[in-house]
Amino acid sequence: MAIAEPPARPAVAVPAPTQQLPVGLDLYEESEACDTCVLPGCEGEACRVAGCPPKRWLFASLGCVCFAIAAAGVVLPVVPTTFPLMCSLLFFARSSPALERRVREFGPFRPYIKFIDGSTPMPMRAKLVSCVMMWTPVLITAWLLATRTEAPPAAWIGTIMLAVIGTPVIFFWRPKLVG
């Protein structure tokens, strides 16, 4: 009985020492040439969305920090969720579209993202609650500024005017669909 030889392994291409190894986060993907970078480590190499690799890594790190804050905000009532989530999407869009897609598809954030990206209109009840939540502290602040402090009238009038500007934004503004 003859022993069969093991099958030959296919040849593996080894990248040249000057090539950067991919890490799976699209941080090394190349497109446009970078002529204006002054950060150390870039040296005019091809850059992607954010520019230099150090800048992409910085944006990816900031995106991870914002994502962690937003994740804490889902379960902790005092920690905000929407603003850190929007910041993480911004930073990931600048550094790694793959990470941005993963955040957009992450289950606990879907209720927040569907109103941010403009694909779903905000319900009227949510708009009314947003206005009440905005106007309550505005009126309290304006009353305190007008009666309890030596602030000029422009302070409390300006506070009310900002809320007057914010109300139509809540009711009528819709983000444009991208793509």
C-alpha positions in Angstrom: 0.0 0.0 0.0 1.5 3.3 -1.1 1.3 6.4 1.0 -0.1 9.4 -0.9 1.9 12.6 -0.9 0.2 15.6 0.6 -1.2 18.1 -1.9 1.1 21.0 -2.9 0.4 24.3 -1.2 -0.4 27.2 -3.4 2.3 29.9 -3.5 1.6 32.9 -1.2 2.4 36.3 -2.5 4.5 38.2 0.1 4.2 42.0 -0.1 7.3 44.0 -0.8 8.9 45.6 2.3 7.8 49.1 1.0 4.1 48.1 0.9 1.8 48.6 3.9 -0.1 45.6 5.1 -3.9 46.0 5.2 -5.4 45.9 8.6 -9.1 45.3 7.5 -10.3 48.8 8.4 -9.6 50.6 5.1 -7.1 52.8 6.8 -4.4 52.1 4.2 -6.6 52.3 1.1 -5.1 54.7 -1.4 -6.7 57.1 -3.9 -5.5 60.7 -4.3 -1.9 61.9 -4.0 -1.1 64.0 -0.9 1.0 67.1 -1.7 0.0 69.4 1.2 0.6 67.1 4.2 2.9 68.4 6.8 2.3 65.6 9.4 5.3 63.4 10.2 4.9 60.0 8.6 3.0 61.1 5.5 5.9 62.3 3.3 3.6 62.8 0.2 2.4 59.2 0.0 -1.0 58.5 -1.5 -3.8 59.6 0.8 -7.5 58.8 1.1 -10.4 60.7 2.5 -8.7 62.4 5.5 -5.3 62.7 4.0 -2.3 61.4 5.9 -2.2 58.0 7.6 -1.6 59.7 11.0 -4.7 61.8 10.5 -6.7 58.8 9.5 -5.6 57.0 12.6 -6.4 60.0 14.8 -9.9 60.2 13.2 -10.4 56.5 13.8 -9.4 56.8 17.4 -11.7 59.8 18.0 -14.5 57.8 16.3 -13.9 54.9 18.7 -14.0 57.3 21.7 -17.3 58.9 20.5 -18.7 55.5 19.8 -17.9 54.4 23.3 -19.6 57.5 24.7 -22.7 56.9 22.5 -22.8 53.2 23.6 -22.8 54.3 27.2 -25.5 56.8 26.5 -27.8 54.0 25.3 -27.9 52.5 28.8 -27.1 55.5 31.0 -29.8 58.2 31.1 -27.4 61.0 31.9 -24.9 60.4 29.0 -25.9 61.8 25.6 -26.2 59.4 22.7 -27.1 61.2 19.5 -24.4 63.8 19.4 -21.5 61.4 20.1 -23.0 59.0 17.6 -23.1 61.7 14.9 -19.5 62.6 15.8 -18.4 58.9 15.6 -20.0 58.7 12.1 -18.2 61.8 11.0 -14.8 60.6 12.3 -15.3 57.1 10.8 -16.4 58.6 7.4 -13.2 60.5 7.4 -11.0 57.6 8.4 -12.7 54.3 7.5 -15.9 53.8 5.5 -16.0 50.2 6.7 -16.2 51.3 10.3 -18.9 53.9 9.4 -21.0 51.1 7.8 -20.6 48.9 10.9 -21.8 51.7 13.2 -24.7 52.4 10.9 -25.7 48.7 11.0 -25.2 48.2 14.7 -28.5 47.2 16.3 -28.9 49.5 19.3 -28.1 52.6 17.2 -30.6 52.0 14.4 -33.4 54.0 16.1 -31.1 57.0 16.3 -29.6 56.8 12.9 -32.8 56.4 10.9 -33.7 60.0 11.8 -30.1 61.3 11.3 -29.6 60.1 7.7 -32.9 61.5 6.4 -34.4 58.2 5.3 -37.2 58.4 7.8 -39.1 61.5 8.8 -39.2 62.4 12.5 -42.7 61.7 13.9 -44.8 64.7 14.9 -45.0 63.5 18.5 -41.2 63.4 18.7 -41.1 67.0 17.2 -43.5 68.2 19.8 -41.6 66.6 22.7 -38.3 68.1 21.3 -39.9 71.6 21.3 -41.2 71.2 24.8 -37.8 69.9 26.0 -36.1 72.9 24.3 -38.5 75.6 25.4 -38.8 74.6 29.0 -35.1 75.4 29.9 -35.1 78.4 27.6 -38.0 80.0 29.4 -36.6 79.2 32.8 -33.2 80.6 31.8 -34.8 83.8 30.3 -36.9 84.3 33.4 -33.8 83.8 35.7 -31.7 86.2 33.5 -34.5 88.8 33.6 -35.4 88.7 37.2 -32.6 87.3 39.3 -29.4 88.7 37.7 -28.0 92.0 36.6 -27.7 90.7 33.0 -28.6 93.1 30.2 -32.0 92.6 28.5 -30.1 91.4 25.4 -29.1 88.2 27.3 -32.6 87.0 27.9 -34.0 88.3 24.6 -31.1 86.5 22.8 -31.9 83.3 24.6 -35.5 83.5 23.5 -34.5 84.4 19.9 -32.3 81.3 19.7 -35.3 79.1 20.6 -37.5 81.0 18.1 -34.9 80.1 15.4 -34.6 76.5 16.7 -38.4 75.8 16.6 -38.8 75.9 12.8 -35.6 73.9 12.4 -37.1 71.1 14.5 -40.4 71.1 12.6 -39.3 71.8 9.0 -35.7 70.7 8.5 -35.0 67.3 7.0 -31.5 66.1 6.0 -31.1 65.4 2.3 -30.6 61.8 1.3 -27.1 61.0 0.2 -26.6 58.9 -2.9 
